[in-house]
Amino acid sequence: MEEREVGVGPWEGPWPDGEHWDPDLLRDGDRRNVVDRYRYWRMEAVVADLDTRRHPLHVAIENWRHDLNIGSVVRTANATNVAAFHVVGKRRWNRRGAMVTDRYQHEVHHPDAAALAAWAATAGPDGGRLPLVGVDNVPGSVPLETHDLPHACVLVFGQEGAGLTPQMQQACDVMLHIAQFGSTRSVNAGAAAAVAMHAWVRRHVFGQRPERSGREAPE
């Protein structure tokens, strides 16, 4: 099967006017993983435009093992256009799965759970507290599907396999789990992050409140 070429070639015709255009991309073509709206734009111009309409949602990922799934979480965070993504633990993380999308976002590092909680204490609207919402299927967690996610908050995700550390669980205001009906103990960390971010989008972008059935999802 013939491989489909990504992006667009050199600009045809007279070059457009505007500071947001990248002359190198106009000359050579734009093969980046960006939507058509941003073809031929300078990276800094793309970031500036995204900043005008970012959501008040933050995403935090614990990083103790250089988990490959961190890149996948960051890529979904870019697609959601979150305010920022936060790396908790080791500063260096495996960026391959992000597919360069991290360059279009704001990255914040915190050495541990306590540091993230201290930042969140004054990071909310008008300097108020930003709730930390952990996502992990631990005892005492409640279903994501029936929980009304806050508008401004931080979704917190752990490492593949190990999940959120006990310290991070204690720092979170609430722990949520994703309903499962098969034999596996947990879903992939990158997939869980995508499900949680999409739940936030449905609630706060499309205005669909979760329906509360009055009973917990099956274990």
Residue pairs with C-beta under 8 A, 6 or more apart in sequence:
6 31
6 33
7 29
7 30
7 31
7 32
7 39
8 29
8 30
8 31
8 39
8 40
9 29
10 26
10 27
10 28
10 29
11 26
11 27
11 40
15 21
15 23
15 26
16 26
16 40
19 42
19 45
20 41
20 42
20 45
20 49
21 40
21 41
21 42
22 30
22 40
22 41
22 42
22 43
22 45
25 39
25 40
25 41
25 42
26 40
30 39
30 40
32 100
33 99
33 100
33 101
34 41
34 46
38 46
38 49
41 49
43 103
43 104
46 104
47 103
47 104
47 105
50 81
50 104
50 105
53 81
54 81
54 82
54 83
55 80
55 81
55 82
55 83
55 200
55 204
55 205
56 83
56 125
56 151
56 152
56 153
57 80
57 82
57 83
57 152
57 153
57 154
57 155
57 197
57 200
57 204
58 82
58 83
58 84
58 85
58 86
58 123
58 130
58 153
58 154
58 155
59 73
59 74
59 77
59 80
59 82
59 84
59 85
59 86
59 154
59 155
59 157
59 193
59 197
60 85
60 86
60 87
60 88
60 110
60 116
60 132
60 154
60 155
60 156
60 157
61 70
61 73
61 74
61 85
61 86
61 87
61 88
61 93
61 156
61 157
61 158
61 193
62 88
62 89
62 113
62 156
62 157
62 158
62 159
62 164
62 165
62 168
63 70
63 87
63 88
63 89
63 90
63 93
63 159
64 89
64 90
64 159
64 162
64 165
65 159
65 162
66 90
66 92
66 93
66 94
67 93
67 94
67 159
67 160
67 189
68 94
68 96
68 97
68 160
69 97
69 159
69 160
69 188
69 189
69 190
69 193
70 87
70 93
70 94
70 97
70 98
71 93
71 94
71 95
71 96
71 97
71 98
71 99
71 102
72 97
72 98
72 189
72 190
72 193
72 194
73 85
73 157
73 189
73 190
73 193
74 85
74 95
74 97
74 98
74 101
74 102
74 105
75 97
75 98
75 99
75 101
76 190
76 193
76 194
76 197
77 85
77 101
77 105
77 193
77 197
78 98
78 101
78 102
78 104
78 105
79 101
80 197
80 200
80 201
82 105
82 197
83 106
84 105
84 106
84 107
84 108
85 102
85 105
85 106
85 107
85 108
86 107
86 108
86 109
86 110
86 116
86 119
86 154
87 93
87 107
87 108
87 109
87 110
88 109
88 110
88 111
88 112
88 113
88 115
88 116
88 156
88 168
89 111
89 112
91 109
95 102
97 190
108 119
110 116
110 119
112 167
113 165
113 167
113 168
113 170
113 171
114 167
114 171
116 132
116 154
116 156
116 168
116 171
117 132
117 171
120 129
120 130
120 131
120 132
120 154
121 129
121 130
122 128
122 129
123 129
123 130
124 130
124 131
124 152
125 152
130 152
130 153
130 154
131 150
131 152
131 153
131 154
131 173
131 174
132 153
132 154
132 156
132 171
132 172
132 173
133 149
133 150
133 153
133 154
133 155
133 156
133 172
133 173
133 174
133 176
134 141
134 156
134 158
134 164
134 168
134 169
134 172
134 174
134 175
134 176
135 144
135 155
135 156
135 157
135 164
135 175
135 176
135 177
135 178
135 192
135 193
135 196
136 157
136 158
136 163
136 164
136 169
136 175
136 176
136 177
137 163
137 177
137 178
137 180
137 185
137 186
138 163
138 164
138 169
138 175
138 177
140 175
141 175
141 176
141 177
142 174
142 175
142 176
142 177
142 216
143 176
143 177
143 178
143 179
143 216
143 217
144 176
144 177
144 178
144 179
144 195
144 196
144 199
145 178
145 179
145 199
145 210
145 217
146 210
146 211
146 212
146 213
146 217
147 174
147 176
147 210
148 203
148 209
148 210
149 199
149 200
149 203
149 204
151 204
153 200
155 193
155 196
155 197
155 200
156 164
156 168
156 172
157 164
157 189
157 192
157 193
157 196
158 164
158 165
158 168
158 189
159 189
160 188
160 189
163 186
164 172
164 175
169 175
176 196
178 187
178 192
178 195
178 196
179 217
179 218
180 186
180 187
181 218
186 192
187 195
199 210
202 208
203 209
203 210
